[in-house]
């Protein structure tokens, strides 16, 4: 069956709030060398989409200007050089952009099979969060069994994923969240202690436990010096976002005296080869856990593609728990 020439998509008409997301018609992309073309069933909604919409997170060179960094669906065309996939395979994939559309092209090495027992809706929520957590908590952060791990924003897509994986691999997990309901979800997912940051000081709690060996932070701002205080000697802080800003005043003498490591990363600008290595690690170590039901995405809500603005508004209230998706196909 021949591919259509055009498709429905949601574009960013100008930098601004959720209302700047508007349906449009675009040409169906053609998969390049090493790429696959996916007929999108669902697309995940993530904080970087909102940053791009606001004009603060430009797509990398050559990437689609459409938002959307993860999707699930059926492969309907293969670019030259693709041998690991066949037309008709169902996949979920990390995208360079373009997920808010009926069709999207992405490197074949950034796709993973939809895990057995998981639907396309849930599968669309896996790539962005699982790639981010695997690379930052385990590859970069080096989390080991028995270590004390603190994740901020424990009820977010990243947080719910990090709690489950860290607990499964034997860490003692602590998480911060802003409501009693969110804290309850964190403990149900495997956190030993959920800290309501409106009522409790995570620094005091972690110091009383001997300090965190690893902290995953997406808040930044005044959390940066507090995170450093909350670390154990030889502890590691991994920064992945800055909801409260990227600047802070920090006394680096304690970093030296206590042999601390401060690092971080963003996923989108990394090379195709780096993302392919992350995908390999997930396929080997995490996909079996998903198929066994040991870990699972936590779902918040679903919106039609045409209502992407409502999905963004929901995300920016921070009332959600887990992942938000757009139904495309």
VMD Tcl script that draws the C-alpha trace (Angstrom):
set ca {
  {0.00 0.00 0.00}
  {1.58 3.32 -1.02}
  {2.38 5.85 1.67}
  {0.34 9.05 1.81}
  {2.13 12.19 0.73}
  {0.99 14.34 3.65}
  {0.12 13.82 7.31}
  {-1.45 15.60 10.25}
  {0.98 16.94 12.83}
  {1.09 19.45 15.69}
  {3.60 22.26 15.28}
  {4.93 25.08 17.42}
  {3.58 28.18 15.68}
  {5.70 30.57 17.77}
  {7.50 30.46 21.12}
  {5.00 30.62 23.96}
  {2.54 28.74 26.15}
  {0.58 25.59 25.36}
  {-1.81 27.54 23.11}
  {0.91 27.93 20.43}
  {0.62 24.19 19.63}
  {-1.58 23.93 16.54}
  {-2.57 21.13 14.14}
  {-0.99 21.40 10.70}
  {-0.36 19.39 7.54}
  {3.18 18.29 6.74}
  {4.86 16.05 4.18}
  {5.40 12.47 5.35}
  {9.14 12.13 6.09}
  {11.34 9.81 4.06}
  {13.62 7.54 6.11}
  {17.28 8.19 5.43}
  {20.19 5.75 5.58}
  {19.95 3.68 8.77}
  {16.50 5.03 9.62}
  {13.02 3.57 9.96}
  {9.67 5.24 9.29}
  {7.06 4.65 12.00}
  {3.30 5.04 11.67}
  {2.73 6.57 15.08}
  {0.15 5.08 17.43}
  {1.01 7.11 20.54}
  {3.54 9.83 21.34}
  {4.91 10.58 24.79}
  {4.76 14.11 26.23}
  {7.88 15.29 28.07}
  {9.31 18.39 29.74}
  {11.77 18.99 26.89}
  {8.76 19.34 24.55}
  {7.53 22.22 26.68}
  {10.99 23.79 26.75}
  {11.16 23.58 22.95}
  {7.68 25.08 22.71}
  {8.81 27.99 24.92}
  {11.84 28.63 22.70}
  {14.38 27.36 25.23}
  {15.40 24.00 23.69}
  {16.17 24.14 19.99}
  {16.17 20.90 17.97}
  {19.63 19.63 16.95}
  {20.76 20.32 13.38}
  {18.84 18.24 10.86}
  {16.09 17.21 13.30}
  {12.41 17.89 12.76}
  {11.12 21.14 14.20}
  {8.02 19.28 15.41}
  {7.99 18.39 19.12}
  {7.94 14.81 20.35}
  {10.93 12.76 21.54}
  {9.35 9.30 21.86}
  {6.64 7.30 20.15}
  {5.28 3.83 19.55}
  {3.82 2.34 16.40}
  {4.40 0.16 13.35}
  {7.38 0.29 11.02}
  {6.07 1.00 7.53}
  {9.30 1.75 5.62}
  {13.04 1.09 5.95}
  {15.89 3.34 4.92}
  {18.97 2.00 3.18}
  {21.19 -0.17 5.36}
  {18.54 -1.23 7.88}
  {18.71 -4.97 8.50}
  {17.57 -5.42 12.12}
  {13.93 -4.51 11.51}
  {11.19 -5.45 9.05}
  {8.14 -3.60 7.79}
  {5.27 -4.51 10.11}
  {7.34 -4.70 13.31}
  {5.87 -2.82 16.27}
  {8.39 -0.69 18.11}
  {8.86 2.14 20.54}
  {11.62 4.56 19.73}
  {13.63 7.51 20.93}
  {13.21 10.32 18.42}
  {15.32 13.36 17.47}
  {11.97 15.20 17.25}
  {8.79 14.89 15.22}
  {6.73 12.61 17.43}
  {3.64 14.83 17.40}
  {2.70 13.53 13.95}
  {1.14 10.58 12.16}
  {4.54 9.46 10.81}
  {8.07 9.93 12.10}
  {11.56 8.85 10.98}
  {14.26 7.91 13.47}
  {17.54 5.94 13.53}
  {16.80 2.22 13.55}
  {19.31 1.70 16.37}
  {17.20 3.94 18.65}
  {14.14 1.68 18.40}
  {13.30 -1.20 20.69}
  {10.63 -3.88 20.39}
  {7.39 -3.28 22.25}
  {7.85 -5.46 25.35}
  {5.61 -8.51 25.54}
  {2.56 -7.81 27.65}
  {2.77 -4.03 27.20}
  {0.43 -2.11 24.92}
  {1.40 0.56 22.42}
  {0.06 3.28 24.73}
  {2.37 2.27 27.57}
  {5.26 1.54 25.20}
  {5.21 5.13 23.93}
  {6.17 6.22 27.45}
  {9.30 4.09 27.68}
  {12.06 5.56 25.49}
  {12.64 9.09 26.80}
  {12.41 8.21 30.50}
  {14.13 4.83 30.36}
  {16.98 6.08 28.17}
  {17.43 9.04 30.53}
  {17.36 7.00 33.74}
  {19.55 4.19 32.44}
  {22.28 6.48 31.16}
  {22.29 8.87 34.13}
  {21.62 6.61 37.11}
  {23.44 3.47 36.03}
  {25.93 4.30 33.25}
  {26.98 7.77 34.42}
  {25.97 7.63 38.08}
  {27.21 4.07 38.66}
  {24.49 3.17 41.16}
  {25.30 -0.07 42.97}
  {23.30 -2.38 45.22}
  {23.18 -1.22 48.82}
  {23.82 2.43 48.00}
  {21.52 5.23 49.14}
  {19.87 6.86 46.14}
  {17.81 10.07 46.17}
  {15.67 11.12 43.23}
  {13.88 14.45 43.19}
  {10.47 14.67 41.53}
  {9.73 11.08 42.44}
  {6.21 11.09 40.97}
  {7.30 12.32 37.53}
  {7.90 10.03 34.59}
  {11.64 10.11 35.30}
  {11.09 9.69 39.03}
  {8.71 6.73 38.85}
  {11.10 4.99 36.46}
  {14.18 5.71 38.58}
  {12.53 4.49 41.78}
  {11.52 1.16 40.25}
  {14.83 0.43 38.57}
  {16.98 1.53 41.51}
  {14.94 -0.55 43.95}
  {15.09 -3.59 41.67}
  {18.87 -3.37 41.43}
  {19.20 -3.28 45.21}
  {19.62 0.37 46.13}
  {17.99 2.04 49.14}
  {15.70 4.55 47.46}
  {14.61 7.96 48.75}
  {12.40 10.33 46.78}
  {11.01 13.83 47.11}
  {7.49 14.84 46.06}
  {5.07 17.66 46.84}
  {1.86 15.98 48.07}
  {0.86 13.09 50.29}
  {-0.62 11.25 47.29}
  {2.59 11.62 45.31}
  {4.65 10.44 48.28}
  {2.37 7.41 48.62}
  {2.96 6.50 44.96}
  {6.73 6.76 45.49}
  {6.68 4.31 48.40}
  {4.36 1.93 46.55}
  {6.87 1.86 43.69}
  {9.75 0.93 45.98}
  {11.04 4.03 47.75}
  {12.09 3.33 51.33}
  {11.21 6.89 52.28}
  {9.22 9.54 50.39}
  {9.97 13.07 51.55}
  {7.30 15.76 51.19}
  {9.53 18.70 50.36}
  {6.86 21.15 51.57}
  {7.08 19.79 55.11}
  {10.46 18.09 55.47}
  {14.11 18.84 54.71}
  {15.63 16.18 52.46}
  {19.13 17.29 53.52}
  {18.49 16.49 57.20}
  {16.82 13.18 56.37}
  {19.61 11.98 54.07}
  {22.38 13.17 56.41}
  {20.75 11.19 59.24}
  {21.00 8.10 57.03}
  {24.69 8.71 56.30}
  {24.20 10.82 53.17}
  {23.16 9.92 49.64}
  {25.67 8.02 47.53}
  {23.89 9.21 44.39}
  {21.37 11.99 43.74}
  {19.44 12.43 40.48}
  {18.20 16.01 40.24}
  {16.04 17.87 37.75}
  {15.31 20.91 39.93}
  {18.60 22.81 40.08}
  {18.63 26.33 41.47}
  {18.92 26.35 45.26}
  {18.71 22.55 45.28}
  {22.28 22.34 43.95}
  {24.08 23.40 47.17}
  {21.51 21.47 49.24}
  {22.19 18.35 47.18}
  {25.91 18.72 47.85}
  {25.21 18.90 51.60}
  {22.99 15.81 51.36}
  {25.69 13.69 49.68}
  {27.81 11.18 51.53}
  {31.58 11.38 51.19}
  {32.55 10.19 47.69}
  {28.92 10.80 46.62}
  {27.78 11.69 43.11}
  {25.30 14.31 41.96}
  {23.84 13.84 38.46}
  {21.99 16.86 37.06}
  {19.53 16.29 34.20}
  {17.34 19.42 34.18}
  {16.87 22.83 35.82}
  {13.22 23.49 36.66}
  {14.40 26.16 39.11}
  {17.28 27.47 37.00}
  {20.87 26.45 36.18}
  {22.72 28.88 38.47}
  {23.68 28.53 42.12}
  {26.38 29.65 44.52}
  {28.44 26.68 45.67}
  {31.42 26.28 47.99}
  {33.67 23.91 46.07}
  {35.94 23.36 49.06}
  {33.52 20.72 50.32}
  {33.54 19.06 46.90}
  {37.30 18.66 47.24}
  {37.38 17.74 50.92}
  {34.64 15.12 50.59}
  {35.72 13.86 47.13}
  {32.34 14.54 45.53}
  {31.49 14.16 41.85}
  {29.15 16.59 40.11}
  {28.12 15.57 36.62}
  {25.09 15.56 34.34}
  {23.85 15.16 30.82}
  {21.07 15.88 28.39}
  {19.92 13.15 26.04}
  {18.93 14.89 22.82}
  {22.33 16.34 21.77}
  {24.19 13.05 22.24}
  {25.46 11.23 19.17}
  {23.46 8.55 17.40}
  {26.12 6.03 18.46}
  {25.82 7.02 22.13}
  {22.04 6.61 22.03}
  {22.44 3.23 20.31}
  {24.67 2.08 23.20}
  {22.00 3.13 25.70}
  {19.40 1.19 23.70}
  {21.60 -1.92 23.83}
  {21.86 -1.64 27.61}
  {18.11 -1.30 27.95}
  {17.44 -4.27 25.68}
  {19.82 -6.45 27.72}
  {19.07 -5.32 31.28}
  {15.68 -3.59 31.43}
  {13.42 -5.00 28.69}
  {13.33 -8.42 30.42}
  {12.11 -6.65 33.59}
  {9.32 -4.93 31.64}
  {8.25 -8.23 30.05}
  {8.24 -9.91 33.47}
  {6.12 -7.11 34.96}
  {8.86 -6.30 37.47}
  {8.82 -2.65 36.40}
  {6.19 -0.76 34.42}
  {5.45 2.76 33.22}
  {3.14 4.76 35.48}
  {0.40 6.36 33.38}
  {-1.30 9.67 34.11}
  {-3.51 10.67 31.17}
  {-4.16 10.47 27.44}
  {-5.15 13.22 24.99}
  {-5.88 13.17 21.25}
  {-3.07 14.56 19.09}
  {-5.18 17.62 18.26}
  {-5.36 18.42 21.99}
  {-1.60 18.54 22.54}
  {-2.03 21.99 24.09}
  {-4.21 20.48 26.83}
  {-1.60 17.79 27.45}
  {1.08 20.45 27.88}
  {-1.15 22.47 30.20}
  {-1.67 19.33 32.30}
  {2.07 18.67 32.48}
  {2.87 22.24 33.48}
  {0.48 22.15 36.45}
  {2.78 19.45 37.89}
  {-0.36 17.76 39.22}
  {0.26 14.68 37.09}
  {1.69 11.42 38.39}
  {3.64 9.48 35.77}
  {3.38 9.85 32.03}
  {1.10 11.79 29.67}
  {0.54 10.52 26.11}
  {-1.00 11.69 22.86}
  {-3.16 9.22 20.90}
  {-2.15 9.61 17.25}
  {-3.15 6.54 15.26}
}
mol new
graphics top color blue
foreach p $ca { graphics top sphere $p radius 0.5 }
foreach p [lrange $ca 0 end-1] q [lrange $ca 1 end] { graphics top cylinder $p $q radius 0.2 }
display resetview
